[in-house]
């Protein structure tokens, strides 16, 4: 009982719902004193004017701007609502009732209010923790806590140490979610692959894929549409471009084909999988000193269509290929004649022709580039600036890179060799690279989509390490990097999961 015969137009009435109150069954404590909100069903009965009813906390002032229910003359209108309750002051435990009549002054309505539940603060027992308590507990954990199974190491893992191994590794994440890496065995002059059997690469299978002569230089690995890796590489003895199409996801066997049999083909190659499911490979043809692309005719590349993409001067070294959002390949590469970074934007999926453009002309720039497609659909390229000895990034502002923005990411010494770029789960690029001044493997975590700035960290400084790094984003959403350790002549893998906020 709110003490009035009916609810008057534009006249707030207060209803106490907490504590010991009068009901038709006598004094009852239905909602305890201190409840923070009440859940009700409310019904407007026989309003004399069109309008609305608003139920609010008891301590609010002014005309309401929202309605709990809308009414018309003479009807019955129910609704449910949860109303916050003041817990202190003169309006503690009260809700305010407001009827706003549109057509007349002095309109009225009857209201029926049923209390069906309430919310109240309480002391949590040991099953519950506040956000602050959780953050404090996590902050106290050491980095090698048993939060992953198997545990992610906080130090690099050596995955091959038999001889001088690990040159020019190329890493991808297999269909099982684990890293797989192709690389050159310099001691035996072979092409090898190591397939990790867990996310941390502490258990592996190592396979020699090609040992016929001096083979396996500059390998590049991608995961085919069938889930099996494919690896392009240079056969030095024959001076040709070859491909190893793995027969299973762990790549314990493969079929090998010559992709471009013209002598001088295959140096500085890079592989991607086209939208048709077939591999496509960019590489340097050193006889004519041109950039070439081989578009495979099938998933195992038993035959391919070879096209010269850029023959202007001495171009095409240190290539990196990716597939654009339109399904057409893009290739970043070095123009040795003009000492520039260039980009070839293919005009079809097989890249038989392309539009080439100079991306950076500011000194001797463009060494060892790596290209990826950002979450904005535009290419982004990391590379070494030999004039300034810096790591740079060119962020394209459109899909063809007709406009771009440049950022110096690391200038602390001579840094930026062998960069490799990937797109993190937050959409921002992550770049691994070699710090020649200090002999370290470093990682740059970009602050935004176009990498206008980044946080750089040396993640392996044990001896002289970090040559030929290759980065991918693992199945646990954290970066994983393969690289060559010239001090110990080993192939190493590292996932610095804490760098990007993982645990």
N, C-alpha and C positions, 0 to 999 in steps of 0.2 A: 504494500500500500504506500503510494508516494504522497498521500495526503490530499489528493485532488480528485474531483469526480471524473475528469477526463484530461487529456493532454491538450494544452492550449497552443494555438498558433504562435510561433516565435517566442515561446516562453519556456526556458529550460527548467526541467524538473530533475531532481537528484534521487537516485535509488541506491540505498545501501544494500550490498549483497554479501559482505563478509561479516564474520563474527556472529554473535547471538542476536538473531533478528526474529520479528514476528512473522509467522506463517499461518496458514489455515489449520495446521496441526499443532499450533502453539509455538513457543520460543524454540528455535532450532539453530544449530551451528552448521549450516550447509557448506559454506565456503569459509575456510579458516582465515582469521585475521592475518594480514601479511601476504595473502595471495597476490601474485603479480599480474594476473589477467584472469578473465572469466569467459567461458564459452557458453553462449546462449542461443536459444531459438526465440525469435521475436515475431509477433503477428499483429499487424494493424487491422482493426475491425471498425467498419462503418465510418470512414473519414468523411467529413462534410465538405471537403474541397480537395481537388487534385493537389499533389505536392510530394514531399518526401519526409522520411523519418531518418534521423541520424543519431546513432548511439556512440558516445565518446567517453574518454576518461573524465572523471568527475571534476578535475581541476582545470579543464580547458576553458578558454574564454572566446568571445566573438561568435559570429555566425558561421556555422559549419559549411565547408566547401565540398564535402562528399556526402553521399547518402548511404545508409544501411539498407533501406528499401524504398521503392517509389510506389506511390498510391494514387488511386483515382476515386472519385466520389462513390461511396456506398459499398465498396467491395471488401474482400478479405485478402490480406497480402502477407505471406510468411517469408522468412529468410533466416539464415544462420549467421552468427557473427562471433568473433573473438575480440574482446575489448580489454585494453590495458587498464589496470587499476592503479591509482595512486596508493602508495604504501605508507605515506606520512602526511601530516598536515590535516586541515579541517575536512578535506575531501577524501581522506583515506578510505579505501574499500567501496567507493561510490562510482556509479556510472551516470553520465548525464544523458537525458532523453530530450530530444528536440524534434518538434513537428513544424515544418515550414509549409503553410498553405499558400497556394498561388492565387486563387480566385477571390478570396475575401479576407478581411481582417477579422480575427476572432474565430477562425475555423477550429474544429476539434476532432480528435480521434480517440478511440479506445485502443490500448495496447495490452497484449498478453505476453509475458516474458517468462520463459522456462530456463532455469539454470541446469546445464547438462554436464558441466565439468569446469575445471580451473587449473591454472598453473601456479606452482609455488617453488621458490628457491629452496634448496635443501643441501645439507652437507653430504658431499659425495663420499662413498666408501672406497675401499682400495681397488675396486674395479674400474674407477674413473680417474682420469688425469686432466688437468686443465692444459690449455695450449702452452702456457708458460712452463708448466712442469714437464711437458713433453720436450719442448725446446731445450730446457736445461739438461734433461737426461741425454738427449742426442749430442749436445755440445760436449758432454763428458766422455763420449765414446771415442776410442782410438780409431785411426783410419783403417786398421786391418781387422775390425770387428767382424764377427761371423754373421753378417747380414745377408750375404749371398751364398748360395750353395750351387756349385763349389765356390769357395772364397775367391774374390778378385784380389790378386797380389797388389801390393803397394810399391813394388819394384819391378823393373823389366824382367821378362822371361826370355832366356836363350832357347831358341827352338831348333837351331842347327849349329853345331860347333865342330863338325868333322871336316878339317881342312880349312881353306880360305873360302868361306861360303857367305851368301847373303847379299851379293852385289845386285843393285837395281831391283829391289823387291817391289812387288805390286800386290796390294791387299784388297780383298773384297769380303763381304759377309755372305756365307753360303746359305743355302735354303734351310739348313739345320740351325741357323742363327749363330754359327761359329765362324771365326776368321779362316780364310784360306789364302795362301801366299805363294806366288811364283817368284823365282829368283835364279841368279846365275851362280853356279859352283865354279869359282875361278881355278881351283886346284885341278879339277877333273875336266873343266871346260864343258860342263853339262847344263841342261835345263832341269831344274828341280821344282817341286811343289811340296809345301807342307800344309796339311789339313789339320786344323785343330779339332780336338774331340770334346772340348768344353769351351766355355766362354772366356776362360782365363788363359787358354793355350798351354796349360801345364801338362796336357796329354796330347800327343800329336801322331800323325802318320806322315812319314817323309817318303816321297816317290821320285825316282829319276825318270823323267819323261823322254828326254832325248840326249843320247850320249854318242851320236855318230859324228865325231870330229869336234871342232871348236864351235859349239852351239850355245844358245840360251842367253845371248846378250840382250840387254834392254827389253826384258819381258814385260808384257802388260796383260793383266787378267781382268776378265769380266764374267759375270754369271749369266749363262745362256737362258733362253726362254724355257728350256727343258729342265732347268735347275743345275745343269752341269757346267763347270767352268770351261772357258775357252781362253787360250793364251797365245798372243802374238809375240814373235821374237825374231832376233837376227841370227842367221847362220853365217858365221864369219868365214868358214872354209869355202862355202859356196857363194857367199856374198849375196844372199837372197833373203826375202821375207818369208817366214814360215808361221804356221799355226798348229797348235796342239789342241784338239777338241776332246775334252775329257769324256770318258764313257760312263762316269758316275759322279755323284756330287762330291765325293772325297778325292776324285781325280787319281785313283790308284792305277788307272790305265787310260790310254788315249789313242786317237788316230791322228797322224801328222800329215799335213799337206804343205806344199810350197804354194804360197799365195801370189807372189810376184817373183818369177824366175829370172828376171833381167838382172844381170850382175850389177851390184851397187845399190840394191833395194833393201829397205827394212831397218835402217838405222833410226834411232829415236822414234820408235813406233808407239802408238797408243790405241787402245781398242775400246769400243762401246758396242752395245747391242741395239740395233735399229728397231723401229716400230714394227717391222716385218718379222722380227725374231732372229734376223741374221746378223752376224758380227760385221762391223765396219771399222776399218783401220786407217789411221793417218800415219805417215812416215816420211823420212827424208830419202830422196834418191840422189846419192852423192855424185854420180857420174855427171849428170846434167845440173846438179845442185838445185833440185826442184822439190816442191811439196807435192806428194801424191796421196791419194785415197784409194783403198781397195774395198769395194763393197761386195761382201760375200754373197753368193747366189743361193746358199742354203745354210742351215745352222752349224754344220761342221766345216764349212768353207772349203769344200773339195774343188770348187771353182770360184772365181771372183772377177768382177769388172774393175779394172784399174784405170784411174783417171789422174791426169796431171792438173792440179788445182791452182798452183802459182808457180810460174817460171820466170818471174821478173827478177833478174839478178840472182844472187846466191841466197835462196830462201828455203825455209821448211825444216830447219833444225829444231830439236827439242819440242816436239809436237805434243799436244794434249787435246783429246777429242771428247765431246759430249753430245747429247741429243737434246735439241731445243723443244720447247713446248709445242711447236708446230710439227714435230716429228722429223725435222731436218737437222743434220749434224752441223756442229760448229767446231772449228779447229783453231786453237791458239798456237803460235809458233814464232821462231826468231828469224829475223831478216838480217843475215850477217853482213851483207853489203852496206846497208844503211844503218845497221846497229839499232833496229827498231823492234818493238813488239807488234805483231800483226795478227789479224783474225780473218779466217775464211768462214763466211756464212753461206752454207750450201742452200741451193734453191730447189732441192728435191731430196728424197730419202736416200737415194744411192749416191748423192754428191758427185755426179758426173761433171757438174759445173758449180761454181760458187762465186760470190762477190767477195773480194778481198779488200781489206782496209788496214791502214796503219792506225794502231791504237795509242801507242806512246812513242814519242820522238824526242823525249827530253834526255838526251845523252845516250850512252850505251845501255839500252834497257831491253828487257824481255827474255832474259836467260831463264831457262828451266821453268817455264810457265806451267800452270795447272788451272784448268777451267771447270766450272760447275754452273748449274742453273739454279738461281736463287728462288726463294718462295714467291717472289714477285714476278717470276717468269723470265727474268733477264739474266744474261750471262754475267759471271763475276770471275776475275782472273787474278791469281797471285803470281808474282814473278820477282826475279832478282834485278836490281838496278846496279849495274857494274860501275857506273860513274860515281854514284854516291855510296855504294856498298850497302844498300838498304833493301829490306823487304817491302815491296809495294803491292798495292791492290788497285786494279781498274774495275770499277763497278759500272756496268753498262746501265744506262737509264731507259733503254728500250730493248726489244728482242733482237735487233740487228746491231746494236751497239753504235748507232750513229751518233749518240751522245753518251758521254761517260764522265765519271768523277774519279779522281785519283786520291789515294791516301798512302802516306808513308806509315807503315805499321810498326816497323822496328828499325831503329837507326843506332842502336847501342853496339858499335863496333862494326865489323864486317859480317853481316847477317843476311839470311834469306836464300841461301843455296838450297836446291832440291826441294822447293816448296811443294806441298800437296794440300789441296783444298777440298773440304766437304761442308755440307750444310747441316748444322745441328738441329736437334728436335725443337728448339725455340725459333728456328728459322734464320738464325744468324750464322755466318760462316765460321769455320774453325780451320786453322792452317798449321800444319807441322812443317818444320824447316831446320836447316843446319846453321849454327852459329860458328863461323870459321874462326873468329877471334878467340873464343873460349873453348872451342871443340865440344860444343854441347848440342843436344837435341832440344829444340824449343817448340813451344806451342803458343799460338795467338788465338785467343777467344774473342771474336768480334762483338762489339757493343750493340750493333744494329744490323739491318739487312744488307746495307751497302758497305759495311766495315769502315766507317769513317774513323773509328778508333778501336783499339783492342787492348786486352790485358795479355801481356806476354810473360811466359814462365819457362825457365829451363827445367825440363822434366827428366833429363838424364845427363849427368855431368861426370860419370865415372870413366875417366880416361878421355880419349878422343872418340866421340860417338855421334851418331845421328845422320850419317850419310844416306842419301837416296831414300828419304822417308816417303811412306805412302799411308794415307789416312782414310778411314771409313768410320761410319757411325754404327756401333755394335747393336745387337739385339736388346741390350740393356740401356739403350739410348745414350751411351757415353762414347767418346772417341776411342778408337783403337788404332795403333800406329805400328807398322813394321819398318825396320831400318837396319843399316849395316853398321856394325861396330868394328872400325878399322884397327882399334887397339888390340882386340882379341880375335879379329877376323871371323866374327860370328854374325848370324842372323838373330835379331832380337825383336820381341813384340812387347808393347806396353799399352795398358789402358789406364790413363790417369783419371779415373772416374770422378774423383773429388773436384777436379778443375772446373767441371761444368755443373756442379751441384749434386752429382750422384752420390750414392752411398752403398 
